[in-house]
Amino acid sequence: MRPLSARNPRLARLTRLVKRRDERAEQRALVVEGPVLIAGALDAGLDVLDVYLDEEAAARPAIAALVERLPDETPVWSLPAGVLDRVGDVTTSQGVLAVVSQRETAWPAPDEAPFVLVLAGLQIPGNVGTLIRAAAAAGAGAVVVAGGVDPTSPKVVRSSAGALFGIDVVVAPSPAEAIGQLRAAGYRIATTVVDGGEPYDAADLGTPLAVVLGSEAHGVDDATRAGADLLVTISMAGPTESLNVAMAGTVLCFEVLRRACSDIDHTA
């Protein structure tokens, strides 16, 4: 373990990595906070490049066990108490933070990724992370982030609960470009509308399928809605007009999974 002062230039570089998208893109790195998520990165086979510990937290059982798992060549830096609270992305740190290599990803193709989730201009990191987690849990082959939140931000990493480490998350310049590329590859395009669409539990959700979810405030734009192959509505029994985008996306992810499992059962 190597001591590091609060004024060391390495911490300024770490702070830039936490706060700046371009820095993460240039270094092809993620900032991962807490022993559980760092262990998840190790389980996923990602390279842990640096680990930073609060000196008062180093003896905690979970953190000590994590350090034992690290490859010998991984630098472990010990920081004065409270420094991580100022560097990381949460008000009170969990005592450990790591810089981790980003997963190598590829643009989805129907043979390898028959179901894809497209996030079109979402603005809330928690929703993006939750939807990455739902997509991974439901067996989606990839998530395409088209505008909006940077999927490498620490808030997204945290809210994905580590799912970001195990699924291809690719970035497109805009929803139109993402949809055009997916359609050219052979995907049907489905999107959600508050009303007037096919009921989600009766619609044709057969793959290869790309489900497009629009921003929290406005949903998908008119061009996406008009060009979709399928409009899907989740009916509301109560007075609520619509679901939060993360909830709606999760419902659709698991409906696609349910259909896929049903098809397997019928052909077995």
KABELZI-V377677 format. One record per pair of residues at least 12 apart in sequence whose C-alpha atoms are under 8 Angstrom apart, sorted by the first residue. I is the first residue (numbers start at 1). J is the second residue. Records with the same first field share a line. If there is no record, write none. Layout:
I->J  J
This chain:
1->75  76  77  78
2->75  76  77  78
3->77  78  79
4->77  78  79  80
5->79  80
6->79  80  83
11->87
14->87
15->87  88
17->30  31
18->31  87  88  89  153  154
19->153
21->150  152  153
24->152
28->101  102
29->99  100  101  102
30->99  100  101  102  152  153  154
31->97  98  99  100  153  154  157
32->97  98  99  100  154  157  158
33->88  93  94  96  97  98  154  158
34->93  94  95  96  97
35->62  63  66  94  96  97
37->158  161  162
38->66  97  98
39->66
40->162  165
41->100  162  165
44->165  166
46->100  101  102  103  165
47->100  101
48->70  74  98  99  100  101
49->74  75  98  99  100  101
50->74  75  76  77  98  99  100
51->74  75  76  77  96  97  98  99
52->76  77  78  79  84  96  97  98
53->76  77  78  79  84  95  96  97
54->78  79  80  81  82  83  84  95  96
55->78  79  80  81
56->80  81  95
57->95  96
58->95
63->95  96
84->96  97
89->154  155
103->165  168
104->168
105->168  169  170
106->168  170
107->170
108->141  142  182
109->185
110->185  186  187  208
112->141
113->140  141  142  208
114->140  141  187  207  208  209
115->139  140  141  142  207  208  209  210  211
116->140  141  142  143  144  209  210  211
117->135  140  142  143  144  210  211  212  213
118->143  144  145  146  178  210  211  212  213
119->143  144  145  146  147  212  213  214  215
120->145  146  147  148  174  175  212  213  214  215  220
121->145  146  147  148  149  175  214  215
122->147  148  149  214  215  216
123->148  149  215  216
124->149  216
125->149  150  151  153  155  156  159
126->155  156  159  160
127->159  245  246
128->149  151  156  159  160  246
129->151  155  156  157  158  159  160  161  164
130->159  160  246
131->160  246  249  250
132->160  163  164  169
133->160  161  162  163  164
134->249  250  253
135->250  253
136->163  166  167
138->253  254  256  257
139->257
140->253
141->167  168
142->167  168  169  170
143->167  168  169  170
144->169  170  171  172  178
145->169  170  171  172
146->171  172  173  174  175  178
147->171  172  173  174  175
151->169
175->224
176->224
182->210
186->208
187->207  208  209  210
188->207  208  209  210  228  229  230
189->209  210  211  212  228  229  230
190->209  210  211  212  228  229  230  231  232
191->211  212  213  220  224  225  228  230  231  232
192->212  213  220  231  232  233  234
193->219  231  232  233
194->233  234  241  242
195->233  234  235
196->231  232  233
197->230  231  232  233
198->230  231  232  233
199->232  233  234  235
200->232  233  234  252  255
201->255
203->232
205->256  259
206->256  259  260
213->245  249
214->245
215->245
216->244  245
234->248
